[in-house]
Amino acid sequence: AGTHQSLLQAAAFVEAVEERTGVMISCPEEIAFRKGFINGGQLRALGEALNASAYGRYLLDLAREGG
């Protein structure tokens, strides 16, 4: 569990890595897509359901690029 400070540090680290690389850490839909558990159409449908958020737009961009 850790402390409040360690949680904030972990969140800042994840944010920094995602900002620098443009890749989300531990995105279940992306992992499923890259492993072949879902196809591009399914990924697109998941992204469209969440299109109002940055997460949904990330999924749609991934589907457009084909992974």
Long-range contacts (C-beta under 8 A, 24 or more apart in sequence): 24-55, 24-58, 27-55, 27-58, 27-59, 29-59, 30-59, 30-62, 30-67, 33-62, 33-63, 33-67, 34-67, 40-66, 40-67
